[in-house]
Amino acid sequence: LAEDQEWVDEQAFKIALTGGVRYTADARPLEEVRKEREKCIAEPGSCPPGHMQPFGSHRPADDITIYTPDNLPTPAEFWARHIHSPQPAVFRGLASNHPAMSLWTDAYLDQRVGGHKVKVEPKVEERVSDHCARKRKGKWVDSRGVAPHYVRPCPKGLNVDAENDHQRVFRQFLKVYQKEPWYVITQTPTELNQDVLVHPFMQCAKRDPSWREARPNISSTTHFYEANLWMSYNEGANFSRYVIHS
């Protein structure tokens, strides 16, 4: 509802007719959104919490628990406070004693896993093309080539075919990542797992008894799905920037 937001052309919504009601991309009735915006401009006190304020101002901030390597929670405390509860936490210096902190140089990574293929993405991301619709063979589709539930055409001039991610041999990435606008976001190669510690408080696990009874031959506890490796070079104007996404 930012005052300088440009409203999408009405014609763009005519292709999203549902029972005669036009909808925005987030499935809200278009007229409802327009009225809300008009009221906000006319009566600033009626604007939604956080309007024209710093990101996150739409509700009171949560208290944040801060931990240090000398003051870590037990597995039970971690589970209760930060898994079953939405309490956010910061673990300062947690990786300071990981072998990776002293071992991971470009030369080391090249020698250990340089031949692996890794996923790379642009350092300055635009996520619009991930979600807006474009026409292919006369039909509206999203970035996956699938017909979207709600059609919001891509902005004019947006290169929807630009390469947003691809795979590259890690050794090749290491040669150019300080100059080219790419960063690595990939599953951590197995050979590097020994360089990253899993602290005791993160090793707690639980599974509902009914699940255990139904699958007696499978591990009855939760587990880490995967560990990801992020690697980027940031200096001056060569800096990573991201839009907010889940």
Secondary structure, DSSP 8 states (H G I E B T S, - for coil): --TT-----GGGGGGG-BTTB-B-TTS-BHHHHHHHHHHHHH-GGGS-TTTTS-TTTTS-----EEEBTTB---HHHHIIIIISS---EEETTTTTTSTHHHH--HHHHHHHHTTSEEEEEESB---HHHHSBEEETTEEE-TTS---SS--B--TT--TTS---EEEEHHHHHHHTTTSSEEEEEE--GGGGGGS---GGG------HHHHHH-TTS--S------EEEE---BTTB--B-----
